Each structure stands twice: as C-alpha cells, then as structure tokens.
Amino acid sequence: MSSWFTALINLGGLWAGVATQAYLASVLIVVMALVNEVDWNPTSGEQYAIYLGIIVFGLGSSLLSGSTSTRRLDSSMTWISILGLGTFAITILAMAKPKASAVSNRIWLQ
C-alpha cells in the first residue's frame, strides 16, 4: 500500500513539474512579445491559450516520437533549447531601447 502512495505522490510531482514548465514558458513568450510590441495588452485568456498550446505540443511530440527516437529527440531538443536561449538573449538585447546615462539618474535622485 505504501508503494501505491509513493507512486501517486510521484505522479503529482510530475504533473506539477510539467504545469510549472509550461506556465513559465508561456510567461516568457508573453514577455518577449511585450518587449517588441509595447502597446499590446495580453489578456489572461491569451496567456492561457499559449499555455495550452505548449501543453498540447509537448504531449503530441512525446506521443508521436515513439521509443526508438527518444534518444535522438532528447539530444536534438537539448541543442534546440541552447540555440533558442542564445537567440532570445541576442534578440532581447538587440531590441532593447537605449538607457539614460548614469549622470542623469544621479541628478534625478538628488
């Protein structure tokens, strides 16, 4: 009976991990869109749609990959994640507006 409870708690942890990852990914997508389009006001429904899209895409890619291509899928997703992170970092830095100089901020604080 204790093994059943252990498995149930483990399953709940897996669900929570997937939900957290999808939520944080949807927040990242919304923030990246807001960096480029300042006038857009995302609603909670739009963010939830992005969240559900990530969940459905993740589930679909897992179910369709099969057991033989899992190792290739893992290594390719690792490289896609690394390249995507680099692309996001470069894009956000390139699209950022220039900041005010430190002298003007110092005068404002006095």
Beta strands, then each sheet from edge to edge (+ up, - down):
end
